[in-house]
Amino acid sequence: YFSSHPLEPYKAEYKALKLVATGKLEEKEDGDHVALGGVITVRRIRRDKRDREYVIATVEDFDGPVEVMVFSSRLEECREHLQTDNLVIVQGRVRKREKGVAQIWADRVTSFRQVSHYLRALVVTMGPDPDDAQLLNLRDQLKAYPGKAVVYLRLHSKEGKDRLVRLKEHKTSLTNELLTELARIFGAESVKVYGELPAVSPRQNRSAAETAIRWQNRRKTRR
């Protein structure tokens, strides 16, 4: 990319959800569950022997690309997100191919536009004696994006001990627009968010795994 990676505006959300970088996939074992995020750079539609569609998508994060398989059992749930240039989060299983190259068999694909639903807390760091203008600015920003996420102030003391204060009267929706504005006002290093992706149900895992195993067996048969 000539300027910055498309994920850059979502760096706070990326860190909050503890997404795995593609560069770390080589350390994972075959079958490990992972969640990663990136931009779809390539999308190919294929059909299996039963004439069911599946998608092979290339998803690229800050480290590089990884191939993601979205089989027919999961496709309809996430088809709208599987477009080139879309920013997505993929939850799925690692599958090691020839020479240990990792591939992801997707259980769920989510748009980065929806990640605010998974962010639960905001922490804004300020000095020991924030002035009224700072506090009023923060209040106005939070009121502009009402929601359910809790908000904390981390106050640096002169003695080197931090104090965490919950703003009980203010809850917010941690949209990318809000986080971008807070980072502009207070500095990106002073704005932290915390969250967690919803787990994929065991039933979904079994369905995706069964489909994937059948697909793999067909490949072996063709060889």
N, C-alpha and C positions, 0 to 999 in steps of 0.2 A: 504494500500500500504506500502511495506517495506521501500521504499526510499521516494519519493515525489509523490504527485498527478500528473497525466498526464496533468492536466490543468496548473500546476505551470509555465511552460515556457511561457504561454499565459496570465499571470496575468495582465500585463499592458493593453493588449487588452480587457480582461475581465472587468477591471475597467473602461476603456475608453467608452465602450458601455453600461455601467450601467446595466449589466445583474442582474436579480433577483436571489438571492440564494434560493435554495430549502427550506431552513429553514424558509424563510419568506412567503412561499406560504400559510401557515395557516392563515396569516393576510389578504389574498386576498379574495374578494367576488367571488361567482360563476359567471362565465362569464367574469371576468376581463381579459384584454389583458396583456400578459407578454412576456418577452424574457429572456431565461435562457441558460446557457451553461454548457456542461459537456461531459463526455466520455460515450459512449454506452457500457454498461456491459452485457446486455441481449437483444436479438432480437427474437421475435416470429412472425411467419407469420400465419395469419388466413384467413378464407373466410367467407363472409356473405351469406345470403340466395340467393343472385343473383350470387353467385360464383365469386365475386370480391375479390381480395386480399386486406387486410389491415395489418398493422404492429403494434405490441405492443412492444415498446422499453423501456428499463430502462436506464435512463440517470442520471449519478451521478456527482455532482459538489463537491465543498469543504465541503458542509454541509451534503450531503447524496444523496440518490436516489429519483427519481420521475418517475412515469409511464407516457409514452407519447404515445398517440394514433395517428397513421397516417392513415387516411381513404383513400379509393380508389381514391377520387377526387384530392388528393394531392400527392399520392404515386409516380406516374411516375416522377414528378418534382424533387423528392429528393431521389429516390430509391438508387442511387449510394452512398449517404452519410450514409445510414442506415445499416451500418456494425458494428459488435462488435469491440471495441477498437478505433473506430473513435471518434474524438473530433468534436462536433457539437454545433451549436446555434439553439435553437428551439424558434420560435415565434408562439404563439397560445393563447388559452383561458383556463382559469382555470375552471375545473369541480370538484365539491365536491361530493365525494362518501360517503359511509356509514361512520359514526363517523367523518365526516369532513375531511377525507383523500383527499388530492388534487391530481388531475390527469390533464394532459395537453392534449388538443385536438389540434393538430398541424395545423397551416396554412402554415408554411414554415419551412424547415430544411436546414441549411447552414453549410458547413464545416468551421472549424476554419482556414483552409488554405486560405480561401477567404476573411477573415476579413480585410485585408489591403485595400480593395476597399472601406470600410466604415470608414476608419480613415482619418481625414482631416487635423490634425495639430499635430506638435511635439514641445514640449518645453523642452529645455535642460538648467538646472540651473548650473551656475558657480559662482565663486567669482567675486568681483568687477573688478579685473584686470587679466583676463585669459591670460596665456602666449601663445606665438606663437605656441608652440608644441601642446597645447590643441586645439587651433582653427584649425590648419592644420589637426590634426587627425580627428576632427569633419567634416571638409570639405571633406576629402578623403572618409570617410564613407558615407556621403550624396551623393557624386558623384558616388559611387559604386552602389547606388540604386536610379536611377532617377525616378521621378514620379510627382504627382500633389499636394501632401500634402505640406502645408506651414510650415516653420520652424522658431522658435523663440528662442532667448537666453534670459533667465531670469538671470540678473546680480544682485547678492546680494551686496548692498552698505555697507560701514562701518557704515553709519548712521542708518542702519536698514530699508532703503527704497529700494524696488526692482525696477529694470528698465527692461522693456520688449522690446527687440529689434528684429524686423523681419529681417531675412536674405533674402533679396529680390532676390539675385542672385542664391539661392539654393532652389529647391523643390525636394521632395523625395518620394519614395514609402515605406510606413511604414510596411515593411515585418517583420515577426517574427525574421528573421536572423539579420536584421539591429537593431531592438530593443534589441535583446539579446547582440549584440556586444557593443552597446552604454551603456547598463547597466553594462557590464563588465568594460568598460573604465572609465565611469563617476560615476558609482554607480546607483543602481536601483531607489533610492529615488530621483535622479537628472533627471530622464527621465520620462516625462509624455506625454501621447497621448490623443487626443480627437477625438471623432467620433460619428456617429449615424447610427443605422440600418435603412434601407428603410422600410417605412410603408407597411403593407399588404393592397392591394386594397380592397375597400368595396365589390367588386364583388367576390373576393377570399374569404372574410369573410363569405359572404352569402352562397357560395357553400359549404364551409367546415362546417358551422353551420347547414345547411339543412341536410347534410349527417350525421352529428353527432346526430342530433335530431332523425332522422329516426333510427339510430343504437340504441339509447337509448330507443326509443319506442319499438323496437323489444325485447330488454332485459326485459322490463317491461311485455310485452305480454307473454314471455316464463315463467316468474315467476308466 
